[in-house]
Amino acid sequence: MILRIFFVSALVIWLLTGCTKKFKYNRTDEIPATAWQYVRYNQQGQAAIPAEYKGGLNVKWETGSPESPIGPPSLGAGMLIHSGSKGKLFFYSLSNHKFLGRLKIRGASQAGVVTVDSLAYLAVGPSRNHLVCLNLFNQKPLWRASLKDVTGQPIILENRLYVGSAGGDLHCLDRLTGEEIWRKKMPAKSLAGPSLNDSLVYFPCDNGELRCFNALTGDSVFTTDLRQPLLSKAAVGDRIYISGADGGFFAIDKLNGQVVWKSHFDWPIWTSPAVDDSAVYIADNGGIVRALNKRDGALLWEFKTGGVVIASPIVVGDFLLLASLDRFVYCLNKRTGIMNSRRELKSEIRFPLVSDGRGIYAVAHDGSIFCFGD
């Protein structure tokens, strides 16, 4: 009986001082945005960032959230930000893994959060359906834009913000005021959202079309029909690399939309590719991870996991990191495909891992939060 009272008391204390703590962000906490935190293109395009990570999957710290993730985790302003399934955002310090608090956003943030300095951008739905620029210092919206069913994390280029919607609209907004600069109506839905490369924005649609627009003016540059649903973001480097839901994979000239090479695999691909200087990495629903030569698409290596992969892989330094629904996190040597390490969890991971170049951060479906490292 005494032991039961002790555990009940401990739970009450945790609820009062832990998960119910309101987020407060101090000016002394502000950390300027880095290339790892500033989602200019997409999360998978991080291979060129210098990394201290040496390939270990030791648990550096572990904590928990009372809510399962409903969107991808993100890094920004020295924090890990987790979007919960019951309408809250949870903030954790990267420096000491301290829980910094939570914010009620009165809706689901399925596209995750993007931060630039002390401003956080997030889409909220489905009932309230708006895009919010949140001032982290006072936890109040700087502006709101009425956008329905935003898909994919907002992408930022200088002071412009690009975001897509499931209905097919592509929006370009002033990121400081929320005012619309231009909008394009697509003939089909986009479930992935846009990707950027300098002056061009790429928008994949579920009717198989990849559309390209001038990022400044919104003028159409090209349309390429790949003849299968495009459900994931494009990764942009020297070319556009994009997966198809029927197992196709394409390398496309980023200026004119011509298909340079293509491959076909037996399983659908729902994930975005990761790229580095020499290879492009893809993972499919059969649990197979492949490295392809960027020049001609030749297979460099493949690795079989024990489950479906729905979380896009990321490149960190010399390694490829990914999670499978077999409840393992894998670290592979990106040149050879040989497994460097792996870590089994109690629950699967459904959203991409994120990294600051030192640690690997993951939010499992049961709300467990991990930092892996050497």
C-alpha positions as a Python dict, from the first residue, in 0.01 Angstrom:
ca = {
    (1, 'M'): (0, 0, 0),
    (2, 'I'): (280, 239, 90),
    (3, 'L'): (457, 154, -236),
    (4, 'R'): (139, 223, -433),
    (5, 'I'): (95, 562, -264),
    (6, 'F'): (457, 644, -347),
    (7, 'F'): (411, 570, -718),
    (8, 'V'): (83, 763, -735),
    (9, 'S'): (249, 1062, -564),
    (10, 'A'): (545, 1046, -802),
    (11, 'L'): (308, 1040, -1102),
    (12, 'V'): (118, 1344, -972),
    (13, 'I'): (443, 1535, -920),
    (14, 'W'): (557, 1446, -1271),
    (15, 'L'): (228, 1563, -1419),
    (16, 'L'): (241, 1890, -1228),
    (17, 'T'): (606, 1973, -1289),
    (18, 'G'): (686, 1784, -1608),
    (19, 'C'): (454, 1746, -1903),
    (20, 'T'): (228, 2032, -1789),
    (21, 'K'): (509, 2285, -1773),
    (22, 'K'): (436, 2576, -2008),
    (23, 'F'): (710, 2654, -2255),
    (24, 'K'): (910, 2971, -2195),
    (25, 'Y'): (1191, 3082, -2423),
    (26, 'N'): (1445, 3332, -2288),
    (27, 'R'): (1652, 3570, -2495),
    (28, 'T'): (1964, 3427, -2332),
    (29, 'D'): (1867, 3091, -2484),
    (30, 'E'): (1861, 3213, -2843),
    (31, 'I'): (2101, 3033, -3074),
    (32, 'P'): (2137, 3160, -3433),
    (33, 'A'): (2001, 2925, -3698),
    (34, 'T'): (2249, 2687, -3856),
    (35, 'A'): (2232, 2499, -4183),
    (36, 'W'): (2108, 2195, -3988),
    (37, 'Q'): (1820, 2392, -3838),
    (38, 'Y'): (1728, 2608, -4135),
    (39, 'V'): (1510, 2402, -4367),
    (40, 'R'): (1591, 2573, -4692),
    (41, 'Y'): (1554, 2275, -4921),
    (42, 'N'): (1441, 1966, -4730),
    (43, 'Q'): (1558, 1760, -4436),
    (44, 'Q'): (1722, 1493, -4650),
    (45, 'G'): (1960, 1736, -4822),
    (46, 'Q'): (2204, 1762, -4532),
    (47, 'A'): (2494, 1550, -4651),
    (48, 'A'): (2734, 1838, -4712),
    (49, 'I'): (2712, 1963, -4353),
    (50, 'P'): (3029, 1884, -4153),
    (51, 'A'): (2951, 1624, -3887),
    (52, 'E'): (3124, 1511, -3570),
    (53, 'Y'): (2909, 1199, -3561),
    (54, 'K'): (3115, 875, -3574),
    (55, 'G'): (2842, 619, -3632),
    (56, 'G'): (2740, 506, -3284),
    (57, 'L'): (2385, 443, -3167),
    (58, 'N'): (2448, 455, -2795),
    (59, 'V'): (2165, 622, -2605),
    (60, 'K'): (2310, 957, -2491),
    (61, 'W'): (1980, 1055, -2334),
    (62, 'E'): (1622, 936, -2332),
    (63, 'T'): (1300, 1098, -2220),
    (64, 'G'): (931, 1064, -2288),
    (65, 'S'): (632, 1260, -2409),
    (66, 'P'): (269, 1202, -2305),
    (67, 'E'): (167, 1228, -2671),
    (68, 'S'): (255, 1021, -2976),
    (69, 'P'): (409, 1216, -3264),
    (70, 'I'): (172, 1332, -3535),
    (71, 'G'): (437, 1507, -3744),
    (72, 'P'): (812, 1495, -3798),
    (73, 'P'): (1041, 1622, -3521),
    (74, 'S'): (1259, 1922, -3597),
    (75, 'L'): (1562, 2109, -3464),
    (76, 'G'): (1578, 2482, -3412),
    (77, 'A'): (1715, 2746, -3175),
    (78, 'G'): (1906, 2479, -2984),
    (79, 'M'): (1592, 2272, -2926),
    (80, 'L'): (1427, 1950, -3034),
    (81, 'I'): (1060, 2021, -3114),
    (82, 'H'): (806, 1741, -3111),
    (83, 'S'): (450, 1774, -3247),
    (84, 'G'): (208, 1577, -3032),
    (85, 'S'): (-109, 1399, -3139),
    (86, 'K'): (-333, 1593, -2898),
    (87, 'G'): (-258, 1946, -3008),
    (88, 'K'): (59, 2036, -2822),
    (89, 'L'): (421, 2116, -2906),
    (90, 'F'): (694, 1987, -2674),
    (91, 'F'): (1038, 2149, -2648),
    (92, 'Y'): (1364, 1988, -2529),
    (93, 'S'): (1708, 2141, -2491),
    (94, 'L'): (1978, 1981, -2708),
    (95, 'S'): (2255, 2088, -2471),
    (96, 'N'): (2129, 1913, -2158),
    (97, 'H'): (1812, 1728, -2276),
    (98, 'K'): (1607, 1932, -2029),
    (99, 'F'): (1232, 1948, -2092),
    (100, 'L'): (1162, 2315, -2163),
    (101, 'G'): (785, 2297, -2165),
    (102, 'R'): (485, 2257, -2392),
    (103, 'L'): (253, 2484, -2589),
    (104, 'K'): (-111, 2422, -2676),
    (105, 'I'): (-173, 2487, -3043),
    (106, 'R'): (-538, 2368, -3049),
    (107, 'G'): (-494, 2135, -3343),
    (108, 'A'): (-262, 1890, -3514),
    (109, 'S'): (70, 2001, -3661),
    (110, 'Q'): (115, 1714, -3906),
    (111, 'A'): (374, 1896, -4117),
    (112, 'G'): (605, 1963, -3821),
    (113, 'V'): (775, 2289, -3727),
    (114, 'V'): (1040, 2501, -3897),
    (115, 'T'): (1232, 2759, -3692),
    (116, 'V'): (1443, 3055, -3795),
    (117, 'D'): (1607, 3230, -3501),
    (118, 'S'): (1319, 3291, -3256),
    (119, 'L'): (1034, 3243, -3506),
    (120, 'A'): (860, 2908, -3552),
    (121, 'Y'): (645, 2825, -3853),
    (122, 'L'): (381, 2552, -3832),
    (123, 'A'): (56, 2447, -3993),
    (124, 'V'): (-240, 2362, -3771),
    (125, 'G'): (-542, 2152, -3870),
    (126, 'P'): (-778, 2000, -3943),
    (127, 'S'): (-1055, 2200, -3773),
    (128, 'R'): (-877, 2537, -3757),
    (129, 'N'): (-667, 2506, -4072),
    (130, 'H'): (-411, 2782, -4065),
    (131, 'L'): (-41, 2848, -4098),
    (132, 'V'): (113, 3024, -3800),
    (133, 'C'): (431, 3222, -3744),
    (134, 'L'): (491, 3191, -3370),
    (135, 'N'): (712, 3426, -3168),
    (136, 'L'): (892, 3190, -2928),
    (137, 'F'): (976, 3471, -2684),
    (138, 'N'): (617, 3555, -2595),
    (139, 'Q'): (450, 3239, -2735),
    (140, 'K'): (211, 3455, -2939),
    (141, 'P'): (142, 3441, -3314),
    (142, 'L'): (320, 3706, -3519),
    (143, 'W'): (73, 3628, -3798),
    (144, 'R'): (-175, 3366, -3916),
    (145, 'A'): (-266, 3268, -4271),
    (146, 'S'): (-580, 3072, -4354),
    (147, 'L'): (-442, 2769, -4541),
    (148, 'K'): (-619, 2434, -4554),
    (149, 'D'): (-448, 2094, -4516),
    (150, 'V'): (-85, 2203, -4547),
    (151, 'T'): (141, 1915, -4654),
    (152, 'G'): (512, 1889, -4594),
    (153, 'Q'): (722, 2118, -4379),
    (154, 'P'): (727, 2483, -4492),
    (155, 'I'): (1038, 2565, -4695),
    (156, 'I'): (1218, 2897, -4655),
    (157, 'L'): (1435, 3092, -4896),
    (158, 'E'): (1556, 3426, -4761),
    (159, 'N'): (1236, 3610, -4650),
    (160, 'R'): (995, 3399, -4851),
    (161, 'L'): (812, 3093, -4727),
    (162, 'Y'): (682, 2819, -4958),
    (163, 'V'): (413, 2573, -4862),
    (164, 'G'): (181, 2331, -5038),
    (165, 'S'): (-165, 2201, -4959),
    (166, 'A'): (-341, 1871, -5014),
    (167, 'G'): (-590, 2052, -5235),
    (168, 'G'): (-313, 2133, -5480),
    (169, 'D'): (-231, 2497, -5409),
    (170, 'L'): (131, 2613, -5395),
    (171, 'H'): (174, 2929, -5186),
    (172, 'C'): (458, 3178, -5159),
    (173, 'L'): (428, 3402, -4851),
    (174, 'D'): (633, 3678, -4695),
    (175, 'R'): (770, 3494, -4392),
    (176, 'L'): (774, 3807, -4172),
    (177, 'T'): (422, 3932, -4245),
    (178, 'G'): (235, 3628, -4380),
    (179, 'E'): (119, 3827, -4682),
    (180, 'E'): (72, 3621, -4997),
    (181, 'I'): (323, 3698, -5273),
    (182, 'W'): (184, 3450, -5525),
    (183, 'R'): (-26, 3135, -5545),
    (184, 'K'): (-53, 2858, -5803),
    (185, 'K'): (-344, 2619, -5838),
    (186, 'M'): (-239, 2267, -5938),
    (187, 'P'): (-451, 2015, -6132),
    (188, 'A'): (-392, 1751, -5862),
    (189, 'K'): (-317, 1711, -5493),
    (190, 'S'): (30, 1733, -5343),
    (191, 'L'): (93, 1515, -5037),
    (192, 'A'): (463, 1598, -5007),
    (193, 'G'): (501, 1973, -5035),
    (194, 'P'): (761, 2171, -5229),
    (195, 'S'): (1140, 2156, -5254),
    (196, 'L'): (1373, 2443, -5348),
    (197, 'N'): (1691, 2500, -5537),
    (198, 'D'): (1812, 2861, -5545),
    (199, 'S'): (1566, 3033, -5780),
    (200, 'L'): (1339, 2735, -5856),
    (201, 'V'): (1068, 2560, -5656),
    (202, 'Y'): (959, 2202, -5736),
    (203, 'F'): (612, 2070, -5660),
    (204, 'P'): (528, 1696, -5695),
    (205, 'C'): (164, 1596, -5751),
    (206, 'D'): (-25, 1272, -5703),
    (207, 'N'): (-119, 1265, -6072),
    (208, 'G'): (249, 1203, -6156),
    (209, 'E'): (340, 1556, -6257),
    (210, 'L'): (647, 1733, -6124),
    (211, 'R'): (596, 2107, -6170),
    (212, 'C'): (868, 2371, -6152),
    (213, 'F'): (816, 2743, -6091),
    (214, 'N'): (1030, 3051, -6064),
    (215, 'A'): (1061, 3097, -5687),
    (216, 'L'): (1048, 3477, -5709),
    (217, 'T'): (764, 3530, -5957),
    (218, 'G'): (571, 3202, -5959),
    (219, 'D'): (606, 3174, -6339),
    (220, 'S'): (594, 2818, -6472),
    (221, 'V'): (931, 2679, -6586),
    (222, 'F'): (844, 2320, -6681),
    (223, 'T'): (609, 2029, -6615),
    (224, 'T'): (733, 1670, -6630),
    (225, 'D'): (486, 1380, -6627),
    (226, 'L'): (642, 1076, -6457),
    (227, 'R'): (323, 868, -6497),
    (228, 'Q'): (295, 748, -6137),
    (229, 'P'): (185, 916, -5814),
    (230, 'L'): (453, 1130, -5648),
    (231, 'L'): (399, 1110, -5272),
    (232, 'S'): (733, 1230, -5132),
    (233, 'K'): (949, 1541, -5154),
    (234, 'A'): (1213, 1577, -5418),
    (235, 'A'): (1577, 1602, -5311),
    (236, 'V'): (1768, 1859, -5511),
    (237, 'G'): (2142, 1862, -5572),
    (238, 'D'): (2307, 1862, -5911),
    (239, 'R'): (1976, 1713, -6032),
    (240, 'I'): (1627, 1653, -5899),
    (241, 'Y'): (1586, 1308, -5741),
    (242, 'I'): (1235, 1186, -5673),
    (243, 'S'): (1057, 860, -5586),
    (244, 'G'): (738, 722, -5737),
    (245, 'A'): (463, 532, -5559),
    (246, 'D'): (476, 254, -5821),
    (247, 'G'): (844, 181, -5755),
    (248, 'G'): (996, 426, -6001),
    (249, 'F'): (1291, 643, -5918),
    (250, 'F'): (1398, 937, -6135),
    (251, 'A'): (1692, 1171, -6186),
    (252, 'I'): (1575, 1486, -6363),
    (253, 'D'): (1753, 1789, -6503),
    (254, 'K'): (1665, 2065, -6259),
    (255, 'L'): (1655, 2339, -6524),
    (256, 'N'): (1449, 2183, -6807),
    (257, 'G'): (1273, 1883, -6648),
    (258, 'Q'): (1421, 1620, -6880),
    (259, 'V'): (1457, 1270, -6730),
    (260, 'V'): (1832, 1193, -6722),
    (261, 'W'): (1793, 836, -6594),
    (262, 'K'): (1532, 624, -6422),
    (263, 'S'): (1511, 296, -6233),
    (264, 'H'): (1227, 70, -6129),
    (265, 'F'): (1198, -142, -5815),
    (266, 'D'): (948, -405, -5704),
    (267, 'W'): (816, -217, -5403),
    (268, 'P'): (648, 123, -5377),
    (269, 'I'): (866, 407, -5247),
    (270, 'W'): (694, 645, -5006),
    (271, 'T'): (1008, 810, -4871),
    (272, 'S'): (1214, 1104, -4992),
    (273, 'P'): (1569, 1029, -5108),
    (274, 'A'): (1888, 1144, -4936),
    (275, 'V'): (2181, 1268, -5143),
    (276, 'D'): (2551, 1344, -5108),
    (277, 'D'): (2830, 1425, -5351),
    (278, 'S'): (2838, 1086, -5525),
    (279, 'A'): (2526, 885, -5441),
    (280, 'V'): (2152, 902, -5383),
    (281, 'Y'): (1994, 681, -5117),
    (282, 'I'): (1641, 541, -5124),
    (283, 'A'): (1434, 311, -4901),
    (284, 'D'): (1119, 125, -5006),
    (285, 'N'): (818, -56, -4864),
    (286, 'G'): (998, -386, -4893),
    (287, 'G'): (1243, -268, -4628),
    (288, 'I'): (1528, -244, -4879),
    (289, 'V'): (1774, 47, -4869),
    (290, 'R'): (1977, 120, -5181),
    (291, 'A'): (2258, 348, -5286),
    (292, 'L'): (2258, 454, -5652),
    (293, 'N'): (2528, 629, -5849),
    (294, 'K'): (2412, 985, -5909),
    (295, 'R'): (2565, 994, -6255),
    (296, 'D'): (2382, 699, -6413),
    (297, 'G'): (2167, 529, -6149),
    (298, 'A'): (2385, 220, -6124),
    (299, 'L'): (2330, 18, -5805),
    (300, 'L'): (2619, 65, -5562),
    (301, 'W'): (2484, -147, -5276),
    (302, 'E'): (2165, -255, -5104),
    (303, 'F'): (2074, -346, -4747),
    (304, 'K'): (1766, -532, -4622),
    (305, 'T'): (1595, -423, -4302),
    (306, 'G'): (1334, -632, -4123),
    (307, 'G'): (1032, -413, -4195),
    (308, 'V'): (870, -147, -4410),
    (309, 'V'): (1054, 186, -4424),
    (310, 'I'): (821, 487, -4422),
    (311, 'A'): (1062, 734, -4254),
    (312, 'S'): (1297, 896, -4506),
    (313, 'P'): (1669, 822, -4453),
    (314, 'I'): (1919, 1098, -4374),
    (315, 'V'): (2291, 1132, -4440),
    (316, 'V'): (2507, 1247, -4148),
    (317, 'G'): (2879, 1264, -4223),
    (318, 'D'): (2997, 922, -4344),
    (319, 'F'): (2678, 744, -4246),
    (320, 'L'): (2323, 679, -4361),
    (321, 'L'): (2066, 674, -4080),
    (322, 'L'): (1715, 535, -4100),
    (323, 'A'): (1439, 368, -3900),
    (324, 'S'): (1228, 70, -4004),
    (325, 'L'): (894, -55, -3876),
    (326, 'D'): (1084, -357, -3740),
    (327, 'R'): (1156, -119, -3445),
    (328, 'F'): (1527, -88, -3527),
    (329, 'V'): (1729, 224, -3598),
    (330, 'Y'): (2009, 151, -3846),
    (331, 'C'): (2339, 325, -3907),
    (332, 'L'): (2503, 218, -4234),
    (333, 'N'): (2837, 308, -4387),
    (334, 'K'): (2714, 518, -4679),
    (335, 'R'): (2997, 406, -4910),
    (336, 'T'): (2966, 30, -4857),
    (337, 'G'): (2618, -29, -4714),
    (338, 'I'): (2770, -229, -4429),
    (339, 'M'): (2585, -186, -4101),
    (340, 'N'): (2792, 10, -3854),
    (341, 'S'): (2543, -17, -3566),
    (342, 'R'): (2176, -63, -3488),
    (343, 'R'): (1947, -6, -3193),
    (344, 'E'): (1622, -187, -3111),
    (345, 'L'): (1340, 15, -2955),
    (346, 'K'): (1014, -81, -2786),
    (347, 'S'): (809, 108, -3044),
    (348, 'E'): (851, 183, -3412),
    (349, 'I'): (959, 516, -3562),
    (350, 'R'): (737, 655, -3838),
    (351, 'F'): (897, 993, -3899),
    (352, 'P'): (1250, 1079, -4019),
    (353, 'L'): (1538, 1105, -3776),
    (354, 'V'): (1698, 1448, -3739),
    (355, 'S'): (2055, 1547, -3655),
    (356, 'D'): (2265, 1846, -3559),
    (357, 'G'): (2584, 1676, -3678),
    (358, 'R'): (2666, 1546, -3330),
    (359, 'G'): (2364, 1349, -3215),
    (360, 'I'): (2084, 1159, -3387),
    (361, 'Y'): (1738, 1243, -3255),
    (362, 'A'): (1431, 1022, -3282),
    (363, 'V'): (1071, 1025, -3157),
    (364, 'A'): (910, 680, -3142),
    (365, 'H'): (540, 615, -3187),
    (366, 'D'): (488, 559, -2813),
    (367, 'G'): (625, 907, -2736),
    (368, 'S'): (973, 793, -2635),
    (369, 'I'): (1240, 1047, -2734),
    (370, 'F'): (1603, 950, -2790),
    (371, 'C'): (1937, 1109, -2863),
    (372, 'F'): (2181, 857, -3011),
    (373, 'G'): (2553, 909, -3048),
    (374, 'D'): (2900, 774, -2994),
}
